[in-house]
Amino acid sequence: MKKCMIIAVIVLLLSPATLCGEDFAAQYHDLREKEIRRFSAELFAAGEYYRAITEAKRYLSLFPKGRQSEEMAKSIGDAYLMSHEWAEAVAAYDDFFTRFPASPMAATATFCKALALLQQGGTAEAERLFQLILSGDDRDKKSEAARWEILLLIRQNRFDEAEKRLKDQMLRPDIEKETGRIEELLKAKRAVSYKSPETAGVLSALLPGAGQFYNGRYGDGVYSFFLNTLFILAAYKAYESDNYGLGALLTLFEIGWYTGGIYGAVGGAHKFNRNIDEEHFRTGIRRLNLRESEIGRFGGVSVLFTYPF
């Protein structure tokens, strides 16, 4: 009985200290978690994206199941996106999806990944992600995703698909305010006159410089015509003077220049067409208010990503 009383006294004496120690450790843990998160947010707001990434990774290493672990994991992708590191952003968002497949921030992360893929030239995959957002329940990014999807269809001259999406009753509420502008963009892109690479090549083959004139590159056309003419005349004079070695050399130069002019005209037509597509695409981004997008509220502050041209 005496031994039981002694043990009970010892337990009573030690319990408060133990409880206080545990409470102190918990408070320190919470304080440290908030400190790292706040510092990462401050770095992000100051544009110190790489340092913000380091702090976010440190947070996830120390507090893998922390209260803000989802936000911190997504912020790594956001920081890469803001610093225009497209491949790293895509990889970071993929890691976020692996860690938190059912996150309420999944739609925003999907949207941001699509923007990064666009910058990498992954139009088809970006389009698929926009469609994924539109088929989901999260309405935050549906309007932007719908506008992006239609604009990408217009960019690729898939006009029938764009019109079908425009008339989609399920999609209509998300793009109602922009319908008129989208219709104008469709009409303008349909009316575009492209240059035919085949025509440019044939014209340059028939008359050096004609393909460049067809492409609207008049200075290049004049330069090509006169240079080819000079090579032909020089070769003719060399043969006429029985200087066959020089004539053969000049002929080789002329063949190379002549062939290069044809390829240049074909490439010039492709470049002309790409420039038209890109100009209309940039116009569409501006007119559909897609230059800026909120990618999150990191640390309680709205973060806007500006689409770079």
Secondary structure, DSSP 8 states (H G I E B T S, - for coil): -HHHHHHHHHHHHHHHHHHHHHHHHHHHHHHHHHHHHHHHHHHHHTT-HHHHHHHHHHHHHH-TT-TTHHHHHHHHHHHHHHTT-HHHHHHHHHHHHHH-TT-TTHHHHHHHHHHHHHHHT-HHHHHHHHHHHHHSS--TTHHHHHHHHHHHHHHTT-HHHHHHHHH-TTTHHHHGGGHHHHHHHHHHHHT-----HHHHHHHHHHSTTHHHHHTT-HHHHHHHHHHHHHHHHHHHHHHHTT-HHHHHHHHHHHHHHHHHHHHHHHHHHHHHHHHHHHHHHHHHHHHTT-SEEEEEEETTEEEEEE---
